[in-house]
Amino acid sequence: MTDCVFCKIAQGEIPSGKAYEDDLVYAFHDIHPLRPTHILVIPKKHIASLAETTAADEPVLGRLLSVAQRLATENGSPEGFRAIINTGRIGGQEVPHLHLHIVGGATPVGPMLNKA
């Protein structure tokens, strides 16, 4: 997808604070971190959201999770972290490219959701 900001980041067209890269995924530090550890992991292949994945995407979905564990540990959150995938408008997804947020640090992340 030519106008996707995350595709451009993964292709090196937009600079980022790269944290990890392999043949399936690219990870970079969030430019507006909400926690001491805040890294995004994205598939290199454009997938708009988790709601659009199929069984063929299982290898990249598994890689997102395994990379999340590694990066959290290496980036200051060895005692735990939160992995977040916002999906669609209701889920609060802001960029239409599947991405996993790794958030953590030395102190607890806090409650999972605020009561509505």
N, C-alpha and C positions, 0 to 999 in steps of 0.2 A: 504494500500500500504506500503510495508515494507521499501522501500528506500526513502520515502518522508520525507524531513526534517521537514515540518510543522506537519505531522502526528506524528512524533517522539516527537516534542515539545508538542503537545496536549496530548500525552500519558505519558508525564513526563520522557521520555528517554533522552531528551536534556534539560538542564536547561534554564529557561527563566525568565524574570521579569514579572511574572503573574500580570495582571491587573483585570481579571475577568474570571470566569468559571461557566458554567452551563451544563445541559445535552446535549445541542446542539452546543454550541460555546465555544471557548477558546480565550482569548485576552491577548496580551503581549506587552511590550514596545519594540519598534524597537531598535536593537543594534547599528544602525547608524542613529539616528534621524536627520531628515531634518528640523524640527521645534521644539519649546519647548514642544509641545504636538505632539507625533508621536507614535501611538499605532496601532497594527495589530489585526484584529478580524478575526478568521478563523472558518469554520465549523469543528467539530470533525470528521465528516464523510468525507472521501476523495472525493472531487469533484475537478477535474483538473482545471476547469475555469468556469467563468460565462456562457460561450458559451455551456457548457455541462449540464446545469441545466434543470430540467423538472418541471412540475407542482407539482410533489411530493416533490420538494425541497422548495416550498414556505414557509413552517414554518421556516426553517433555514435561508432563505433569509430575511424574516421579522425580525428574531431575530438579524441578523447581523446589520440591520439598527437601531433597537431600542436600542441595546447595544452601538452602536456608539454614539448615542445622550447622553446616560447616562455617558459613559466614557469621552467624550469630556468635559462635564460640570464638572465632578468630577476631571479632570486632567488639569485644567488651561485654558479651552477654553469655558467659559460659554456664551460668546457673539457671538459665531459662530465658525465654523470649516469647513473643506473640507473632504468629504468622497470620497475616490478614489478606484475604482476596475479596475485595469489594466487587460485586457483580451487578451490572445494570443500574438503572436510575434508582430503584428502590434500595439497592445495596450500597449506594453512594459512590459508584464508580465514576471517576472524573475524566480519565483518559481511556478512550475506546481501544485499548490493547491490554490483553490479560497481563496482570502484574501482581506479584506477591510482595507485600510489605513485611520486612523483618523489623520488629521494634523491640527494644529492650534496653538494658543497661544494668547498673549495679543495684537499682531499687525496683520494687515491684511495679509492674505496668499499671495496675489499677483494675477497677471492675471492667468486665467485658463490654457491657452496654449500660447506658444510662436508662433508667426507667422512664418510659414515655407517658 
